[in-house]
């Protein structure tokens, strides 16, 4: 799996389109980097940029962006609603795939050293890259903001990790930059039916993890035995919040940074803010996502709201996304387009995928003279249909009168069915891609001994991959059959025929994929490996069909016409 890193620098300019274009242009010009999102804010006078790529390319793009911002932005003239201390205010690295948090922290060190040395910008490391505990929290590092930076740099306790501890003319222009590594942060704003920023901020400090200073019944600050003020923790861990007024929207907002959505899910955060706003006589009218959001966070939000409605959460990704967007009002200020706002889709989706074709388009392509897609992709499609039918019957059972004792099991079946459906769908294109790799290897030159050796190695590797993809289809059939067994035995009896068709689809998927395993084994030169794969495939097939035959017998007996 290639290493993919996300970088989300925040620049202290949200109004001058030409300056923003200069910065994003510097990023996009670096090979190996994909610019995913540019989100300027007029009131905050701040732009959040998101890009991804391999580690080296991302570090280079981040440096070029910081350099460009230092040339284009003069912090001596900057004003905005958002806290900030530099032209490039903060620059975090986020692991997406194939890279650890520790490796991202090393990237932050590498970038920070170069920025401090070459650009003479004071650099502080934060979050997982912080060298001391007191610098882990961005709010603590940024305390005093740009206006207090001169005093901070003069304090030995706040000597920068890189760059000069000085506030000369250059540093006055650029400010300081905070660079680090962190988990995926979801930045979003809750829209309120008020213009009162103070009331919005009061709700914000109630829900944020940091909370507020505790007071007694007379409104006096509580202090501990040593005379220090005592904090009353907020309601939501892994959150940072502030309340402000946004003139362009003519409303106050609660701005939240959700630093770990597995600790505080989106749905829980939304419900909590909504409840505290209600207590204050306010309403949350919707929410606005700033930058990008992970798919799994939105899917879990969709499940959360479906459960609140008493519905089965084992819905498709499209339905879960729609539920999340509608429930949280994510399209109130501007249309929420998943293809633009969900990072998973921006990073992994490509044009020309088989799974994006219509049924007619797929069937027409299958019926053409093109060698792929073929039987392997069709077998994977049959597996996806079987899993989808199992999830369908579970959804049609959940919440039905007389079957409520099975709700918990049917929810589990539907969720697992959707998961396996997605796995099979991914194997549709993977099978065709594997075939294309075999064809490409066969076309490699073979004039010299070196070329012949390289071609043989590439062909062996491609044939193994072409074998392993359909083998994964064979492997995935048995888990789906267990879901089918559950809906046959305890599912909605009116959908028994649908469960039977699921079992039939799985039989085609298993046998069709096994055919493709064996046809690719013929091209493998490692005969011991080929023999092992053949034996494993046969064992899986035999075990699967023993269970499937027994299950189909039950379906046929229960569906038999008795006049």
VOGU-3710 file (C-alpha; in Angstrom, 3 decimals, decimal comma):
1> xxxxxxxxxx> 0,000/0,000/0,000  1,548/3,344/-1,001  2,026/5,901/1,768  -0,482/8,764/1,511  -0,256/11,837/3,727  -2,763/14,632/4,075  -1,602/18,169/4,828  -4,038/20,887/5,985  -2,231/24,230/6,252  -4,191/27,288/7,394
11> xxxxxxxxxx> -3,178/30,635/5,887  -3,991/34,058/7,316  -5,692/35,339/4,183  -9,299/34,705/3,211  -10,221/37,778/1,188  -7,609/38,346/-1,497  -8,269/35,765/-4,226  -4,976/36,536/-5,953  -2,930/35,769/-2,837  -4,858/32,562/-2,209
21> xxxxxxxxxx> -4,300/31,514/-5,824  -0,548/32,144/-5,495  -0,371/29,854/-2,462  -2,486/27,059/-3,893  -0,633/27,353/-7,193  2,651/26,735/-5,390  1,147/23,583/-3,889  -0,371/22,263/-7,118  2,903/22,797/-8,982  4,676/20,090/-6,962
31> xxxxxxxxxx> 4,563/16,696/-8,755  2,973/13,903/-6,732  0,553/16,200/-4,897  -3,226/16,458/-5,355  -4,888/19,690/-4,247  -8,197/18,576/-2,765  -9,872/21,606/-1,238  -9,498/25,352/-0,774  -11,865/26,858/1,790  -11,511/30,654/2,285
41> xxxxxxxxxx> -13,420/32,567/4,944  -14,040/36,305/4,613  -14,910/37,032/8,241  -12,135/34,846/9,611  -9,727/36,158/6,933  -8,322/32,660/6,800  -8,062/29,916/4,180  -7,895/26,208/4,928  -6,179/24,213/2,174  -6,158/20,424/1,928
51> xxxxxxxxxx> -3,826/18,371/-0,237  -2,488/14,819/-0,295  0,337/12,847/-1,808  3,384/10,768/-1,002  5,408/11,978/2,029  8,290/13,623/0,154  6,000/15,461/-2,255  3,715/16,672/0,530  6,645/18,051/2,553  7,960/19,889/-0,502
61> xxxxxxxxxx> 4,516/21,319/-1,321  4,058/22,454/2,276  7,417/24,246/2,211  6,624/26,006/-1,057  3,234/27,095/0,316  4,786/28,467/3,533  7,433/30,285/1,489  4,804/31,810/-0,804  2,598/32,862/2,132  5,592/34,522/3,785
71> xxxxxxxxxx> 6,113/36,584/0,632  2,457/37,441/0,019  1,000/38,031/3,515  1,996/40,806/5,915  0,807/39,920/9,414  1,222/43,527/10,554  -1,922/44,346/8,600  -3,933/41,188/9,291  -7,316/41,261/11,020  -9,846/38,417/11,307
81> xxxxxxxxxx> -12,177/36,555/13,625  -9,995/33,434/13,920  -7,055/33,081/16,303  -3,724/33,202/14,442  -0,023/33,898/14,936  1,482/33,692/11,464  1,034/33,987/7,705  1,022/30,204/7,656  -0,662/29,795/11,000  -0,684/26,032/11,367
91> xxxxxxxxxx> 0,490/23,160/9,147  -0,435/19,642/10,308  0,405/16,313/8,664  -2,275/13,626/8,880  -1,731/9,918/8,113  -4,197/8,664/5,498  -2,837/5,232/4,525  0,412/3,306/4,576  2,076/5,658/7,078  2,109/5,929/10,873
101> xxxxxxxxxx> 1,559/8,904/13,158  5,187/8,656/14,241  6,318/8,949/10,636  4,112/12,012/10,166  5,703/13,556/13,276  9,099/13,002/11,639  7,823/14,839/8,549  6,827/17,769/10,781  10,346/17,859/12,245  11,839/17,797/8,763
111> xxxxxxxxxx> 9,643/20,610/7,470  10,047/22,693/10,627  13,830/22,553/10,474  13,859/23,691/6,835  11,325/26,475/7,386  13,278/27,808/10,358  16,644/27,585/8,585  15,787/28,763/5,073  12,879/31,127/5,711  13,886/32,422/9,172
121> xxxxxxxxxx> 10,371/31,854/10,483  9,977/30,838/14,165  8,492/27,326/14,211  6,721/25,533/17,052  5,970/21,809/16,913  2,577/20,718/18,255  0,256/17,732/18,810  2,020/14,392/18,159  5,212/16,177/17,007  5,497/18,282/20,188
131> xxxxxxxxxx> 8,747/17,908/22,085  7,227/18,973/25,418  3,733/18,336/26,858  2,885/22,043/27,178  3,289/22,488/23,425  0,992/19,662/22,445  -2,191/21,760/22,519  -2,457/24,215/19,624  -4,460/26,688/21,710  -1,673/26,872/24,281
141> xxxxxxxxxx> 1,002/27,361/21,630  -1,059/30,071/19,928  -2,034/31,857/23,167  -1,454/35,587/22,813  -1,764/35,267/19,036  0,268/37,427/16,683  -0,093/40,513/18,898  1,683/38,735/21,762  4,294/36,974/19,641  7,102/39,414/20,378
151> xxxxxxxxxx> 6,758/38,842/24,123  6,473/35,070/23,625  9,663/34,890/21,572  11,520/36,847/24,277  10,456/34,290/26,910  13,053/31,476/27,213  10,227/29,058/28,038  8,790/29,684/24,575  11,931/29,484/22,492  10,901/28,126/19,068
161> xxxxxxxxxx> 11,736/24,541/18,188  13,258/25,843/14,952  14,107/29,248/13,554  15,107/32,467/15,319  13,828/33,478/18,748  13,625/37,011/17,424  10,937/39,461/16,354  12,772/41,468/13,735  11,255/43,011/10,646  11,004/39,673/8,819
171> xxxxxxxxxx> 9,337/37,885/11,760  6,971/40,816/12,241  5,853/40,287/8,662  5,600/36,472/8,706  4,700/35,790/12,314  5,344/32,257/13,570  4,206/28,915/12,179  2,988/25,885/14,118  3,793/22,539/12,459  2,773/19,110/13,710
181> xxxxxxxxxx> 1,151/15,725/13,207  -2,325/14,803/14,338  -5,245/12,482/13,690  -7,856/13,585/11,185  -9,451/16,769/12,492  -12,984/17,613/11,456  -13,562/21,355/11,401  -17,217/22,300/11,352  -19,485/25,142/12,411  -22,955/25,027/13,961
191> xxxxxxxxxx> -25,287/27,728/12,650  -27,484/29,419/15,257  -30,643/31,500/14,964  -29,004/34,485/16,658  -26,443/37,192/15,978  -25,288/37,193/19,604  -21,679/35,924/19,604  -21,561/35,955/23,421  -24,466/33,527/23,697  -22,901/31,301/21,059
201> xxxxxxxxxx> -19,596/31,315/22,928  -21,333/30,424/26,197  -22,725/27,265/24,571  -19,302/26,585/23,039  -17,469/26,593/26,374  -20,150/24,354/27,877  -19,616/21,615/25,313  -15,863/21,893/24,596  -13,549/19,459/26,362  -11,695/22,250/28,167
211> xxxxxxxxxx> -14,950/23,481/29,701  -15,160/26,637/31,811  -13,982/27,980/35,146  -16,117/26,478/37,914  -18,227/28,801/40,089  -20,157/28,420/43,322  -23,845/29,180/43,834  -23,121/32,894/44,169  -21,208/33,027/40,890  -17,781/33,222/42,528
221> xxxxxxxxxx> -14,846/31,349/41,005  -13,959/28,144/42,816  -10,345/27,595/43,831  -8,463/24,544/45,023  -6,398/24,238/48,208  -3,437/25,959/46,548  -5,511/28,905/45,353  -5,686/27,893/41,697  -8,905/28,265/39,786  -10,793/25,019/39,154
231> xxxxxxxxxx> -12,106/24,009/35,772  -15,497/22,451/35,147  -14,919/19,955/32,296  -17,006/20,308/29,161  -19,448/17,756/27,825  -17,580/16,560/24,745  -14,083/15,058/24,867  -11,771/15,590/21,880  -13,393/18,922/20,981  -12,294/22,544/20,871
241> xxxxxxxxxx> -14,967/25,201/20,470  -15,464/28,938/20,200  -18,492/31,114/19,501  -18,387/33,976/16,998  -20,491/36,141/14,689  -20,152/35,797/10,898  -21,355/38,956/9,107  -21,528/37,300/5,677  -24,097/34,804/7,039  -25,715/37,312/9,437
251> xxxxxxxxxx> -25,662/34,773/12,228  -23,572/33,507/15,112  -21,865/30,167/14,908  -20,238/27,673/17,225  -16,960/26,697/15,576  -15,795/23,210/16,601  -12,609/21,318/15,918  -13,366/17,642/16,481  -9,924/16,142/17,063  -10,983/12,479/17,220
261> xxxxxxxxxx> -14,348/11,476/15,783  -13,984/7,961/17,203  -14,095/9,493/20,716  -16,894/11,967/20,025  -18,839/10,974/16,893  -20,397/13,627/14,690  -23,947/12,665/15,612  -23,245/12,838/19,331  -21,551/16,219/18,942  -24,481/17,578/16,932
271> xxxxxxxxxx> -27,077/16,342/19,425  -25,149/17,773/22,374  -24,710/21,207/20,804  -28,357/21,199/19,762  -29,496/20,359/23,312  -27,290/22,993/24,975  -28,408/25,585/22,432  -32,030/24,723/23,222  -31,374/25,256/26,943  -30,068/28,716/26,045
281> xxxxxxxxxx> -33,181/29,499/24,034  -31,399/29,028/20,726  -31,761/26,686/17,767  -29,143/24,958/15,670  -30,365/25,554/12,139  -27,685/23,518/10,403  -23,970/22,831/10,249  -21,144/23,669/7,877  -18,137/21,398/7,231  -14,897/23,321/6,687
291> xxxxxxxxxx> -12,479/21,423/4,474  -12,882/17,667/4,155  -14,398/14,936/6,299  -13,714/11,168/6,488  -16,348/8,895/5,001  -16,594/6,652/8,052  -17,411/9,660/10,270  -20,404/10,561/8,093  -21,538/6,938/7,775  -21,530/6,549/11,556
301> xxxxxxxxxx> -23,523/9,777/11,828  -26,070/8,352/9,399  -26,350/5,192/11,506  -26,712/7,312/14,647  -29,685/9,216/13,278  -31,310/6,117/11,771  -31,149/4,434/15,193  -32,787/7,499/16,756  -35,622/7,060/14,238  -36,001/3,402/15,205
311> xxxxxxxxxx> -34,774/2,291/11,793  -32,151/-0,299/10,924  -28,730/1,336/10,491  -27,589/-1,300/7,997  -28,250/0,978/5,030  -26,131/1,651/1,960  -23,404/4,288/2,044  -25,507/6,558/-0,201  -28,504/6,343/2,147  -26,360/6,861/5,240
321> xxxxxxxxxx> -24,743/9,938/3,690  -28,127/11,374/2,768  -29,399/10,782/6,306  -26,341/12,442/7,849  -26,514/15,482/5,545  -30,227/15,985/6,132  -30,120/15,343/9,889  -27,313/17,819/10,533  -28,339/20,374/7,918  -24,983/20,234/6,177
331> xxxxxxxxxx> -26,418/21,872/3,054  -27,988/24,867/4,793  -25,375/27,427/3,740  -24,122/25,711/0,587  -24,817/22,357/-1,078  -22,881/19,518/0,566  -21,439/17,411/-2,259  -19,887/14,163/-0,960  -17,741/13,784/-4,078  -16,077/17,092/-3,148
341> xxxxxxxxxx> -16,151/17,052/0,668  -15,404/13,397/1,554  -11,656/12,809/1,565  -11,972/9,092/0,771  -13,698/9,897/-2,507  -11,205/12,615/-3,409  -8,166/10,402/-2,772  -9,270/6,998/-4,072  -11,948/7,542/-6,696  -10,884/7,512/-10,317
351> xxxxxxxxxx> -12,736/7,816/-13,583  -13,643/4,811/-15,677  -14,488/2,460/-12,799  -16,714/-0,488/-13,663  -18,740/-0,040/-10,480  -19,766/3,434/-11,635  -21,379/2,118/-14,835  -25,114/1,656/-15,172  -26,413/-1,909/-15,351  -26,884/-1,449/-19,077
361> xxxxxxxxxx> -23,416/0,011/-19,486  -21,794/-2,865/-17,594  -23,760/-5,491/-19,534  -22,948/-3,837/-22,862  -19,243/-3,681/-22,030  -19,348/-7,288/-20,863  -20,947/-8,309/-24,159  -18,359/-6,479/-26,286  -15,155/-7,804/-27,809  -13,130/-6,268/-24,951
371> xxxxxxxxxx> -11,386/-9,059/-22,991  -12,197/-7,380/-19,694  -14,360/-7,194/-17,706  -15,035/-10,880/-17,843  -15,971/-13,814/-15,668  -13,876/-12,704/-12,685  -15,539/-9,305/-12,390  -18,933/-10,923/-12,978  -18,306/-13,412/-10,179  -17,467/-10,535/-7,824
381> xxxxxxxxxx> -20,655/-8,750/-8,921  -22,687/-11,865/-8,082  -21,110/-11,859/-4,621  -22,088/-8,211/-4,157  -25,672/-8,996/-5,178  -25,828/-11,872/-2,711  -24,583/-9,687/0,142  -26,981/-6,907/-0,867  -29,951/-9,280/-0,797  -28,971/-10,546/2,659
391> xxxxxxxxxx> -28,845/-6,944/3,902  -32,170/-6,224/2,209  -33,985/-9,075/3,982  -32,462/-8,020/7,310  -33,714/-4,460/6,757  -37,173/-5,781/5,856  -37,188/-7,799/9,084  -35,943/-5,122/11,477  -38,771/-3,391/13,326  -41,530/-5,578/11,874
401> xxxxxxxxxx> -44,411/-6,601/14,089  -43,958/-10,087/15,491  -40,235/-10,154/14,587  -38,868/-7,514/16,964  -37,098/-10,178/19,037  -34,662/-10,469/16,136  -33,962/-6,736/15,752  -30,474/-6,836/17,256  -29,427/-9,771/15,098  -30,954/-8,259/11,954
411> xxxxxxxxxx> -29,145/-4,967/12,573  -25,877/-6,897/12,788  -26,697/-8,860/9,612  -27,557/-5,690/7,683  -24,397/-3,898/8,786  -22,186/-6,877/7,940  -24,007/-7,382/4,635  -23,316/-3,799/3,590  -19,663/-4,226/4,548  -19,256/-7,401/2,481
421> xxxxxxxxxx> -21,174/-5,885/-0,413  -18,630/-3,060/-0,498  -15,784/-5,575/-0,390  -17,164/-7,476/-3,398  -17,731/-4,246/-5,321  -14,095/-3,326/-4,844  -13,060/-6,701/-6,256  -14,976/-6,053/-9,502  -12,485/-3,438/-10,657  -9,579/-5,165/-8,904
431> xxxxxxxxxx> -10,104/-8,271/-11,060  -10,080/-6,291/-14,300  -7,056/-4,264/-13,129  -5,219/-7,509/-12,359  -5,939/-8,836/-15,852  -4,636/-5,572/-17,328  -1,428/-5,980/-15,328  -0,917/-9,479/-16,797  -1,387/-8,111/-20,312  1,060/-5,287/-19,626
441> xxxxxxxxxx> 3,674/-7,722/-18,321  3,323/-9,889/-21,405  4,098/-6,877/-23,609  7,399/-6,109/-21,876  10,504/-6,365/-24,097  12,433/-9,641/-24,141  15,328/-9,012/-26,527  18,134/-9,414/-23,970  18,693/-11,806/-21,087  18,116/-8,955/-18,633
451> xxxxxxxxxx> 14,859/-7,988/-20,304  13,690/-11,606/-20,325  14,417/-11,942/-16,613  12,616/-8,696/-15,797  9,635/-9,726/-17,910  9,451/-13,148/-16,251  9,499/-11,577/-12,789  6,800/-9,050/-13,697  4,643/-11,750/-15,289  4,926/-14,035/-12,270
461> xxxxxxxxxx> 3,952/-11,203/-9,951  1,013/-10,193/-12,171  -0,259/-13,777/-12,422  -0,124/-14,150/-8,641  -2,160/-10,994/-8,215  -4,625/-12,170/-10,870  -4,989/-15,398/-8,864  -5,360/-13,790/-5,449  -8,162/-11,403/-6,459  -10,682/-14,145/-7,388
471> xxxxxxxxxx> -9,442/-16,186/-4,429  -10,609/-13,322/-2,200  -14,031/-13,621/-3,835  -14,131/-17,328/-2,981  -13,106/-16,558/0,612  -15,796/-13,899/1,062  -18,678/-16,136/0,001  -18,861/-18,202/3,196  -19,282/-15,203/5,548  -22,140/-13,913/3,392
481> xxxxxxxxxx> -23,767/-17,353/3,382  -23,905/-17,190/7,178  -25,847/-13,948/6,882  -28,196/-15,610/4,402  -28,702/-18,479/6,850  -29,762/-15,980/9,533  -32,363/-14,306/7,304  -33,652/-17,667/6,013  -34,154/-18,973/9,533  -35,295/-15,816/11,357
491> xxxxxxxxxx> -35,955/-13,209/8,707  -39,185/-11,859/7,298  -40,941/-14,897/5,787  -42,318/-12,729/2,988  -38,732/-12,259/1,768  -37,712/-15,917/1,828  -37,400/-16,048/-1,958  -35,017/-13,070/-1,840  -32,845/-14,944/0,646  -32,888/-17,959/-1,684
501> xxxxxxxxxx> -31,730/-15,830/-4,619  -28,901/-14,520/-2,412  -27,699/-18,092/-1,895  -27,904/-18,761/-5,634  -25,884/-15,626/-6,431  -23,229/-16,692/-3,942  -22,945/-20,094/-5,613  -22,166/-18,422/-8,937  -19,721/-16,069/-7,231  -17,860/-18,903/-5,519
511> xxxxxxxxxx> -17,640/-21,239/-8,529  -16,994/-18,462/-11,054  -14,161/-17,040/-8,950  -12,712/-20,542/-8,479  -12,650/-20,953/-12,273  -10,634/-17,746/-12,504  -8,236/-18,872/-9,792  -7,445/-22,043/-11,705  -7,087/-20,473/-15,140  -4,502/-18,076/-13,699
521> xxxxxxxxxx> -2,630/-20,861/-11,890  -1,570/-22,175/-15,294  0,688/-19,149/-15,734  2,435/-19,513/-12,358  5,976/-20,904/-12,513  6,124/-21,601/-8,766  4,246/-24,902/-8,916  4,331/-25,469/-5,160  2,553/-22,149/-4,577  0,084/-22,948/-7,364
531> xxxxxxxxxx> -0,700/-26,357/-5,885  -1,288/-24,816/-2,467  -3,673/-22,203/-3,903  -5,575/-24,896/-5,800  -5,963/-26,988/-2,642  -7,128/-24,005/-0,583  -9,640/-23,022/-3,237  -11,037/-26,557/-3,451  -11,386/-26,809/0,331  -13,261/-23,504/0,493
541> xxxxxxxxxx> -15,535/-24,518/-2,372  -16,420/-27,871/-0,836  -17,161/-26,432/2,599  -19,229/-23,620/1,079  -21,346/-25,894/-1,115  -22,075/-28,322/1,710  -23,591/-25,435/3,702  -25,287/-23,873/0,685  -26,947/-27,129/-0,435  -28,436/-27,667/3,012
551> xxxxxxxxxx> -29,669/-24,073/3,139  -31,233/-24,214/-0,330  -33,018/-27,409/0,650  -34,664/-25,516/3,511  -35,680/-22,677/1,195  -37,093/-25,042/-1,420  -39,034/-27,023/1,170  -40,582/-23,885/2,678  -41,439/-22,426/-0,742  -42,871/-25,658/-2,167
561> xxx> -46,347/-25,198/-3,645  -48,866/-27,294/-1,749  -52,059/-26,376/-3,540
//
